Amino acid sequence: MYKLSIGRKASMHGKPVGNQMGVNTWAAFAGSDQAAFVDGDFAMLESELQPVLKTLRKA
């Protein structure tokens, strides 16, 4: 298994939060060349949602 995590700075109610509070994008990969899978979460701004969805659909 391999896991990649990328933190992101954000704010909640005017207070700064970051990857320590779970604001991050991560993906975990496992399996083999014949049977592999990936799972993860994306942290993004509302303005980034449509471009991210379009990029994921292309792949």
PDB file as gemmi writes it, atoms N, CA and C in Angstrom:
CRYST1    1.000    1.000    1.000  90.00  90.00  90.00 P 1                      
ATOM      1  N   MET A   1       0.839  -1.170   0.000  1.00  0.00           N  
ATOM      2  CA  MET A   1       0.000   0.000   0.000  1.00  0.00           C  
ATOM      3  C   MET A   1       0.881   1.230   0.000  1.00  0.00           C  
ATOM      4  N   TYR A   2       0.446   2.240  -0.726  1.00  0.00           N  
ATOM      5  CA  TYR A   2       1.136   3.524  -0.778  1.00  0.00           C  
ATOM      6  C   TYR A   2       0.089   4.604  -0.556  1.00  0.00           C  
ATOM      7  N   LYS A   3       0.370   5.562   0.333  1.00  0.00           N  
ATOM      8  CA  LYS A   3      -0.560   6.657   0.600  1.00  0.00           C  
ATOM      9  C   LYS A   3       0.161   7.982   0.417  1.00  0.00           C  
ATOM     10  N   LEU A   4      -0.488   8.893  -0.290  1.00  0.00           N  
ATOM     11  CA  LEU A   4       0.011  10.238  -0.530  1.00  0.00           C  
ATOM     12  C   LEU A   4      -0.966  11.214   0.091  1.00  0.00           C  
ATOM     13  N   SER A   5      -0.474  12.159   0.866  1.00  0.00           N  
ATOM     14  CA  SER A   5      -1.325  13.149   1.510  1.00  0.00           C  
ATOM     15  C   SER A   5      -0.743  14.538   1.291  1.00  0.00           C  
ATOM     16  N   ILE A   6      -1.594  15.487   0.864  1.00  0.00           N  
ATOM     17  CA  ILE A   6      -1.160  16.863   0.598  1.00  0.00           C  
ATOM     18  C   ILE A   6      -2.031  17.788   1.434  1.00  0.00           C  
ATOM     19  N   GLY A   7      -1.427  18.525   2.367  1.00  0.00           N  
ATOM     20  CA  GLY A   7      -2.165  19.437   3.234  1.00  0.00           C  
ATOM     21  C   GLY A   7      -2.560  20.714   2.516  1.00  0.00           C  
ATOM     22  N   ARG A   8      -3.561  21.379   3.066  1.00  0.00           N  
ATOM     23  CA  ARG A   8      -4.047  22.620   2.480  1.00  0.00           C  
ATOM     24  C   ARG A   8      -4.423  23.586   3.587  1.00  0.00           C  
ATOM     25  N   LYS A   9      -4.052  24.850   3.413  1.00  0.00           N  
ATOM     26  CA  LYS A   9      -4.451  25.878   4.376  1.00  0.00           C  
ATOM     27  C   LYS A   9      -5.874  26.320   4.056  1.00  0.00           C  
ATOM     28  N   ALA A  10      -6.675  26.496   5.094  1.00  0.00           N  
ATOM     29  CA  ALA A  10      -8.060  26.929   4.948  1.00  0.00           C  
ATOM     30  C   ALA A  10      -8.454  27.687   6.204  1.00  0.00           C  
ATOM     31  N   SER A  11      -9.698  28.144   6.262  1.00  0.00           N  
ATOM     32  CA  SER A  11     -10.185  28.808   7.469  1.00  0.00           C  
ATOM     33  C   SER A  11     -11.611  28.356   7.757  1.00  0.00           C  
ATOM     34  N   MET A  12     -11.919  28.288   9.043  1.00  0.00           N  
ATOM     35  CA  MET A  12     -13.267  27.966   9.499  1.00  0.00           C  
ATOM     36  C   MET A  12     -13.662  29.016  10.526  1.00  0.00           C  
ATOM     37  N   HIS A  13     -14.743  29.697  10.250  1.00  0.00           N  
ATOM     38  CA  HIS A  13     -15.224  30.752  11.147  1.00  0.00           C  
ATOM     39  C   HIS A  13     -14.132  31.783  11.424  1.00  0.00           C  
ATOM     40  N   GLY A  14     -13.330  32.078  10.399  1.00  0.00           N  
ATOM     41  CA  GLY A  14     -12.286  33.085  10.514  1.00  0.00           C  
ATOM     42  C   GLY A  14     -10.996  32.618  11.159  1.00  0.00           C  
ATOM     43  N   LYS A  15     -10.920  31.367  11.571  1.00  0.00           N  
ATOM     44  CA  LYS A  15      -9.724  30.822  12.210  1.00  0.00           C  
ATOM     45  C   LYS A  15      -8.983  29.922  11.225  1.00  0.00           C  
ATOM     46  N   PRO A  16      -7.655  30.038  11.157  1.00  0.00           N  
ATOM     47  CA  PRO A  16      -6.901  29.191  10.229  1.00  0.00           C  
ATOM     48  C   PRO A  16      -6.883  27.729  10.670  1.00  0.00           C  
ATOM     49  N   VAL A  17      -7.041  26.835   9.709  1.00  0.00           N  
ATOM     50  CA  VAL A  17      -6.929  25.393   9.943  1.00  0.00           C  
ATOM     51  C   VAL A  17      -6.076  24.811   8.819  1.00  0.00           C  
ATOM     52  N   GLY A  18      -5.535  23.675   9.055  1.00  0.00           N  
ATOM     53  CA  GLY A  18      -4.686  23.054   8.043  1.00  0.00           C  
ATOM     54  C   GLY A  18      -4.816  21.553   8.065  1.00  0.00           C  
ATOM     55  N   ASN A  19      -3.766  20.881   7.585  1.00  0.00           N  
ATOM     56  CA  ASN A  19      -3.828  19.428   7.476  1.00  0.00           C  
ATOM     57  C   ASN A  19      -3.909  18.741   8.831  1.00  0.00           C  
ATOM     58  N   GLN A  20      -3.521  19.407   9.914  1.00  0.00           N  
ATOM     59  CA  GLN A  20      -3.665  18.810  11.241  1.00  0.00           C  
ATOM     60  C   GLN A  20      -5.132  18.612  11.598  1.00  0.00           C  
ATOM     61  N   MET A  21      -6.002  19.423  10.995  1.00  0.00           N  
ATOM     62  CA  MET A  21      -7.440  19.337  11.255  1.00  0.00           C  
ATOM     63  C   MET A  21      -8.153  18.525  10.169  1.00  0.00           C  
ATOM     64  N   GLY A  22      -7.397  17.888   9.292  1.00  0.00           N  
ATOM     65  CA  GLY A  22      -7.997  17.049   8.265  1.00  0.00           C  
ATOM     66  C   GLY A  22      -8.288  17.740   6.950  1.00  0.00           C  
ATOM     67  N   VAL A  23      -7.790  18.971   6.757  1.00  0.00           N  
ATOM     68  CA  VAL A  23      -7.989  19.665   5.491  1.00  0.00           C  
ATOM     69  C   VAL A  23      -6.843  19.245   4.567  1.00  0.00           C  
ATOM     70  N   ASN A  24      -7.038  18.137   3.877  1.00  0.00           N  
ATOM     71  CA  ASN A  24      -6.006  17.651   2.976  1.00  0.00           C  
ATOM     72  C   ASN A  24      -6.611  16.793   1.883  1.00  0.00           C  
ATOM     73  N   THR A  25      -5.839  16.610   0.850  1.00  0.00           N  
ATOM     74  CA  THR A  25      -6.176  15.692  -0.225  1.00  0.00           C  
ATOM     75  C   THR A  25      -5.287  14.483  -0.056  1.00  0.00           C  
ATOM     76  N   TRP A  26      -5.889  13.300  -0.138  1.00  0.00           N  
ATOM     77  CA  TRP A  26      -5.082  12.095   0.011  1.00  0.00           C  
ATOM     78  C   TRP A  26      -5.584  11.021  -0.939  1.00  0.00           C  
ATOM     79  N   ALA A  27      -4.678  10.133  -1.276  1.00  0.00           N  
ATOM     80  CA  ALA A  27      -5.025   8.973  -2.099  1.00  0.00           C  
ATOM     81  C   ALA A  27      -4.177   7.806  -1.622  1.00  0.00           C  
ATOM     82  N   ALA A  28      -4.789   6.644  -1.525  1.00  0.00           N  
ATOM     83  CA  ALA A  28      -4.087   5.418  -1.143  1.00  0.00           C  
ATOM     84  C   ALA A  28      -4.230   4.417  -2.286  1.00  0.00           C  
ATOM     85  N   PHE A  29      -3.121   3.818  -2.676  1.00  0.00           N  
ATOM     86  CA  PHE A  29      -3.083   2.854  -3.771  1.00  0.00           C  
ATOM     87  C   PHE A  29      -2.670   1.497  -3.214  1.00  0.00           C  
ATOM     88  N   ALA A  30      -3.309   0.432  -3.690  1.00  0.00           N  
ATOM     89  CA  ALA A  30      -2.935  -0.912  -3.256  1.00  0.00           C  
ATOM     90  C   ALA A  30      -3.261  -1.900  -4.369  1.00  0.00           C  
ATOM     91  N   GLY A  31      -2.686  -3.093  -4.285  1.00  0.00           N  
ATOM     92  CA  GLY A  31      -2.973  -4.145  -5.241  1.00  0.00           C  
ATOM     93  C   GLY A  31      -1.775  -4.465  -6.111  1.00  0.00           C  
ATOM     94  N   SER A  32      -2.072  -4.965  -7.296  1.00  0.00           N  
ATOM     95  CA  SER A  32      -1.026  -5.360  -8.242  1.00  0.00           C  
ATOM     96  C   SER A  32      -1.347  -4.762  -9.611  1.00  0.00           C  
ATOM     97  N   ASP A  33      -0.498  -5.040 -10.586  1.00  0.00           N  
ATOM     98  CA  ASP A  33      -0.772  -4.557 -11.941  1.00  0.00           C  
ATOM     99  C   ASP A  33      -2.069  -5.147 -12.500  1.00  0.00           C  
ATOM    100  N   GLN A  34      -2.421  -6.332 -12.070  1.00  0.00           N  
ATOM    101  CA  GLN A  34      -3.621  -6.987 -12.575  1.00  0.00           C  
ATOM    102  C   GLN A  34      -4.894  -6.575 -11.819  1.00  0.00           C  
ATOM    103  N   ALA A  35      -4.777  -6.245 -10.571  1.00  0.00           N  
ATOM    104  CA  ALA A  35      -5.948  -5.898  -9.752  1.00  0.00           C  
ATOM    105  C   ALA A  35      -5.550  -4.844  -8.729  1.00  0.00           C  
ATOM    106  N   ALA A  36      -5.737  -3.584  -9.090  1.00  0.00           N  
ATOM    107  CA  ALA A  36      -5.346  -2.483  -8.205  1.00  0.00           C  
ATOM    108  C   ALA A  36      -6.568  -1.627  -7.878  1.00  0.00           C  
ATOM    109  N   PHE A  37      -6.468  -0.862  -6.791  1.00  0.00           N  
ATOM    110  CA  PHE A  37      -7.535   0.073  -6.454  1.00  0.00           C  
ATOM    111  C   PHE A  37      -6.943   1.303  -5.792  1.00  0.00           C  
ATOM    112  N   VAL A  38      -7.735   2.365  -5.791  1.00  0.00           N  
ATOM    113  CA  VAL A  38      -7.339   3.623  -5.163  1.00  0.00           C  
ATOM    114  C   VAL A  38      -8.550   4.163  -4.404  1.00  0.00           C  
ATOM    115  N   ASP A  39      -8.279   4.814  -3.287  1.00  0.00           N  
ATOM    116  CA  ASP A  39      -9.318   5.462  -2.494  1.00  0.00           C  
ATOM    117  C   ASP A  39      -8.743   6.779  -2.004  1.00  0.00           C  
ATOM    118  N   GLY A  40      -9.580   7.762  -1.749  1.00  0.00           N  
ATOM    119  CA  GLY A  40      -9.061   9.024  -1.249  1.00  0.00           C  
ATOM    120  C   GLY A  40     -10.138  10.083  -1.091  1.00  0.00           C  
ATOM    121  N   ASP A  41      -9.699  11.267  -0.685  1.00  0.00           N  
ATOM    122  CA  ASP A  41     -10.551  12.445  -0.508  1.00  0.00           C  
ATOM    123  C   ASP A  41      -9.861  13.640  -1.152  1.00  0.00           C  
ATOM    124  N   PHE A  42     -10.665  14.574  -1.632  1.00  0.00           N  
ATOM    125  CA  PHE A  42     -10.144  15.806  -2.210  1.00  0.00           C  
ATOM    126  C   PHE A  42     -10.594  16.989  -1.369  1.00  0.00           C  
ATOM    127  N   ALA A  43      -9.668  17.863  -1.010  1.00  0.00           N  
ATOM    128  CA  ALA A  43      -9.999  19.116  -0.324  1.00  0.00           C  
ATOM    129  C   ALA A  43      -9.872  20.227  -1.352  1.00  0.00           C  
ATOM    130  N   MET A  44     -10.980  20.928  -1.617  1.00  0.00           N  
ATOM    131  CA  MET A  44     -10.956  21.975  -2.634  1.00  0.00           C  
ATOM    132  C   MET A  44     -11.937  23.079  -2.281  1.00  0.00           C  
ATOM    133  N   LEU A  45     -11.755  24.208  -2.931  1.00  0.00           N  
ATOM    134  CA  LEU A  45     -12.686  25.318  -2.805  1.00  0.00           C  
ATOM    135  C   LEU A  45     -13.860  25.099  -3.741  1.00  0.00           C  
ATOM    136  N   GLU A  46     -14.972  25.742  -3.450  1.00  0.00           N  
ATOM    137  CA  GLU A  46     -16.146  25.610  -4.306  1.00  0.00           C  
ATOM    138  C   GLU A  46     -15.828  25.996  -5.747  1.00  0.00           C  
ATOM    139  N   SER A  47     -15.014  27.028  -5.923  1.00  0.00           N  
ATOM    140  CA  SER A  47     -14.654  27.487  -7.270  1.00  0.00           C  
ATOM    141  C   SER A  47     -13.791  26.469  -8.022  1.00  0.00           C  
ATOM    142  N   GLU A  48     -13.179  25.519  -7.318  1.00  0.00           N  
ATOM    143  CA  GLU A  48     -12.337  24.504  -7.943  1.00  0.00           C  
ATOM    144  C   GLU A  48     -13.096  23.222  -8.274  1.00  0.00           C  
ATOM    145  N   LEU A  49     -14.323  23.095  -7.805  1.00  0.00           N  
ATOM    146  CA  LEU A  49     -15.058  21.842  -7.928  1.00  0.00           C  
ATOM    147  C   LEU A  49     -15.262  21.409  -9.379  1.00  0.00           C  
ATOM    148  N   GLN A  50     -15.823  22.260 -10.221  1.00  0.00           N  
ATOM    149  CA  GLN A  50     -16.098  21.876 -11.605  1.00  0.00           C  
ATOM    150  C   GLN A  50     -14.832  21.521 -12.378  1.00  0.00           C  
ATOM    151  N   PRO A  51     -13.752  22.311 -12.304  1.00  0.00           N  
ATOM    152  CA  PRO A  51     -12.526  21.902 -13.007  1.00  0.00           C  
ATOM    153  C   PRO A  51     -11.977  20.552 -12.529  1.00  0.00           C  
ATOM    154  N   VAL A  52     -12.067  20.277 -11.233  1.00  0.00           N  
ATOM    155  CA  VAL A  52     -11.593  18.992 -10.708  1.00  0.00           C  
ATOM    156  C   VAL A  52     -12.463  17.857 -11.231  1.00  0.00           C  
ATOM    157  N   LEU A  53     -13.793  18.019 -11.201  1.00  0.00           N  
ATOM    158  CA  LEU A  53     -14.684  16.982 -11.712  1.00  0.00           C  
ATOM    159  C   LEU A  53     -14.445  16.714 -13.188  1.00  0.00           C  
ATOM    160  N   LYS A  54     -14.256  17.771 -13.975  1.00  0.00           N  
ATOM    161  CA  LYS A  54     -13.993  17.599 -15.418  1.00  0.00           C  
ATOM    162  C   LYS A  54     -12.684  16.853 -15.647  1.00  0.00           C  
ATOM    163  N   THR A  55     -11.676  17.154 -14.862  1.00  0.00           N  
ATOM    164  CA  THR A  55     -10.389  16.464 -14.983  1.00  0.00           C  
ATOM    165  C   THR A  55     -10.518  14.998 -14.629  1.00  0.00           C  
ATOM    166  N   LEU A  56     -11.237  14.686 -13.565  1.00  0.00           N  
ATOM    167  CA  LEU A  56     -11.432  13.293 -13.169  1.00  0.00           C  
ATOM    168  C   LEU A  56     -12.221  12.515 -14.223  1.00  0.00           C  
ATOM    169  N   ARG A  57     -13.202  13.150 -14.838  1.00  0.00           N  
ATOM    170  CA  ARG A  57     -14.000  12.467 -15.871  1.00  0.00           C  
ATOM    171  C   ARG A  57     -13.155  12.142 -17.103  1.00  0.00           C  
ATOM    172  N   LYS A  58     -12.183  13.000 -17.431  1.00  0.00           N  
ATOM    173  CA  LYS A  58     -11.316  12.759 -18.588  1.00  0.00           C  
ATOM    174  C   LYS A  58     -10.464  11.520 -18.384  1.00  0.00           C  
ATOM    175  N   ALA A  59     -10.075  11.261 -17.139  1.00  0.00           N  
ATOM    176  CA  ALA A  59      -9.214  10.115 -16.862  1.00  0.00           C  
ATOM    177  C   ALA A  59     -10.058   8.881 -16.742  1.00  0.00           C  
TER     178      ALA A  59                                                      
END                                                                             
